[in-house]
Amino acid sequence: MDRPLLPSAVVVSCLLAAGCTEADISRLEIVAQATPFYWVQDTTRIYLRADSTRLTIEADSTALPALSASLSTIGVTVDAATAMVIPEGHWVLTLHTGTSATAAVAAAHALRGRTDVRFASNAYLPAQQPTSCTSLLVNRLVVMYNASVATHQIAAFHERAGFGVVRSPSGAWSPYWVLRYPPRSPFTPLEIAAAVYHHPYVEWADPDRTDCIGPGGL
């Protein structure tokens, strides 16, 4: 499985340093990535860039008109909202042709701050080469904790960081947790996922996503 590298700006609190309390260790601190990335392939960072054509959100269908109206106030036009089959409650917002990547990033950030949006993310493209293969992130973060971490420590980590639990481990066939990202976070899902991956409790973490969606896809 491809893995994230630690962004130089991400600081994970108290990496088991002497004198740390359990509460200290369970804290998660994140700062913004100057250039988005998460994947590493053959030791090479796979840098990403925002796809200016689409966003993914989790919200009720009744909220969509208000969301489109709010984005219009910052100069971003939503041409269409298409329901994703999985997971339920997710939508792909198609942005008007000519929207800049900067505007798309600002739109996702604005949506994350709304109480009627449970999740909002930019879609992403690999930055290293021209491609039309887009990754669509959803409100699911898959996390495998180290075997030494107790259930009460995991629960405290979830609560303190603001994660919701979609699914807890279920035997050897599904030994990992599936989490929802903290609502109304100023940070992107990629930033959160990278910080979680490098937390001392965690063996690995991977943002759930639909990969390689072409221009005619969702």
C-alpha positions, 0 to 999 in steps of 0.5 A: 500500500502506498504511504504518506510521508510526514509534511514538514509543517505537520507537528504531532504533539509529544511524540512519546517524549519523557514526562508526557501524560496520556492526554498529551499523547492523545492530542493531534496537532495539524498545520497546513501543507504548502503543497498537498500530498499524501501518497508515496510510491517507490519512496517518491512523494506523489504531490497533488494539485486541486482539481478545479472542476469538482468538489466532494461534500457530505450534506443533506440534499435539502441543503444543496441550494443554500450551498450553491448560493453561498459559493456564488457569493465568493465567485464560484458557480456550481453547475451540478450536484451529482449523488455518489452511490457510495457512501450515502449522503455524498455529492460531487459538485461540478464547478463552472468551467473556468473556475481556478484551482485557487477558487476551488480550494477557497470553496472547499474551505468555505463549505467546511465551515458551514454547520449544514456540511458534514464534509467538504474536500477538493478533488485532486490530480497528481501534480507531477504529470498531466492527467485527467485521472481525478481522486474524489475523497469522501468522509471516511478515514481508515485507521489501523492502530498499533496492537499495544494501544488500548481501546480506552486510549483510542476512544480518548483520541477520537473524542479529543480530535473530534472523529466520529466512528463509522465502523470499529474493528470486526475480527481478522478480516476487518481489523481497522477503524473507519472514522469520519473527519472532524466537522468544521475543521479548517484543515483539509482531509489530506492534512488530517490523514497525514497527521493521523498516520504519524501519530504514535498510536497509529500503524497506518491511516488512509483516506477513503476515496474513489480514484481515477474518475475521468472528466465524464465521471461523477 
